[in-house]
Amino acid sequence: MSEITYVRGDATVPSVKGVKVIAHVCNDLGGWGKGFVLALSRRWPEPEAAYRAWHRERASNDFGLGALQLVRVKPDLWVANMIGQRGTRTGSKGVPVRYPAIDTALARLADHAIELGASVHMPRIGCGLAGGKWSRVEPLVTERLVERGVAVTVYDHGEGQRP
């Protein structure tokens, strides 16, 4: 069975052939302005605009924890906005990350990736500002994507990060 490929680099620039999906975790408040989303917005306006509209119109759509929104930014490249964190700040209820929501969104992502014949590219989702632990997220990525035959590459941007 295959496994997650770890590379040092920029997850917004996947360097493989074929259809690709860049996956990341969003909050459930409609906030877009810190962390990995800034790198996405520097490259393409569409993921942020789609996320904000999705949140604004949430009374009539599926916006909420565990939801997935695919946004096409190039003919062979999509961005997956996955709602996997409650709020944006660590507080009395702990860190914002919600592992069950990430799990649900990854399962939905797998269905789309298989349908598109796409590989999936991501930073260590849920582990930056959301406050999650990769030791909890990695098994979800493996079970939902890798075990279903989806090629996954995880990008470490800075120094000192290890799988």
N, C-alpha and C positions, 0 to 999 in steps of 0.2 A: 504494500500500500504506500502511496506517496505521502508526503508530509509537507508542512509549511516551509517555504523557502524564506530565509532571512537575508536581507541585503542592507548595506549602508547606502542611503541615498534619499531621493525625494519621491514620495509616493504620488505626487501629482505628475510625475514624468515616467510612467511605466515604459520600460524599453523592450517590450516583447511584441511579437507580431500577433495579429488577430484582434478580436474584439476584447475590450478590457472594461472592467468596472472598478472605479475607485470608491471604496467604502469607508464611511466615517460615521461617528456617533454625534447626534445632535441632542439638544435639550428639548423639553416639552413646554417651554415658555415662549418660544418664538425668537429667542435671542441668538444672534449670529454676529460675533465680533471679536472672539478670542480663540487662540489655539489654532488647530489645523485648518479651520474654516477660512482663516485669513489667507493661507497659501492657496486654497481653492479659489477664493474670490480674486486673487491677483491674476489668476490664469483665465477664469471664465466668470461672467456675471450670472449666467443661467442658474447654477445650483442655489445661490443665495436668493435670487428673485423667486424661484420656484418654492423654496422652503418658506419664505416669508408669506407668499400667497397661500400656501398650504395651511400655515398657521392662522392667517387672517380669516380664511374660509372654513375653519375647523368645525364649525357647527354643522356643516353639510358634507364632511368628508371623513376619512379614517385617521386623521392626525391624532396621535396619542402614543403612549409607550408601546413599543414593539412594532410600530408602523414603519413602512419602507416607502420611499419615493425615489424613483429612478429618473434622472435628468440627463438627456443626451446633450453632450457638449461638442462632439465631433462624430462623423459617421461611424467610427469604430470605437468610441469612447463614451462611457456613461459615468455619472457620479451617483452613488447610492447614499441618500440622506436617510439615516436610520435613527429613529427616536429611541435612545437608550439611556437617557439620564433624566431624572426628576429635578428640575430647577438647575441652578448654576453654582450654588455655593454649598460648602460643607457647613452643616449646622446641627441642631439637636437630633435630627433624623439621620445623621451620618453623611457620607459622601453622596454626591449626586448620581453616581453610576447605578444602574438597575440591571443586574445580570439577567434576570428572566426576560426583560425587554430586549436586550441585545440578542439573547438566544432566539426569541421569536423573529426579530428582524433578520437575523442571519439565515434562519430557515426559509423565510420569504425570499431573501437574496439568492439563496441556492437555487430555488425554482427558476428565477429569472436568468441567472448565470447559465444554467443548463440549457434553458430555452434559447438563449443568445449564443451559446457556444463560447462563452467568455471566461477569461481568467479574472481573478479578483486581486486587487492591490489595495493595501491599507497601511496606515501607521498602526501602532499598538492601540487599537480602538478602545475607548473607555478608560484609558490609563493615564491620560494627561490631566486636563482640568476636571474631568469627571471623577478622578480620584480612585479609579479601579486598580485592580492588581492583574497583571498579565497571567499570573498563575491560575486565575479564575476565568479569564477570557479565552486564553489559548485553547483549552479543551472544547469550548463552545465552537470556535472557529474550525477546529479539527472535526468535531462530530457533525456539524451542520454543512460544512463546505467540502473539506478534504475527503471525508469518508464517502461523499456522494460523487467524487471524481472531479471536483472543481479545483483547478490549480490556484494556489494562494501564495502571494508574496507579501511579506511584512517588511516595511521599510523603517530602519532606524536612522534618524536624521543626524543626531548629535553623537558626540564621543561618549564612550563609557557604557553604552547600552549593549546588553547581551541577551540572547534568547534564554 
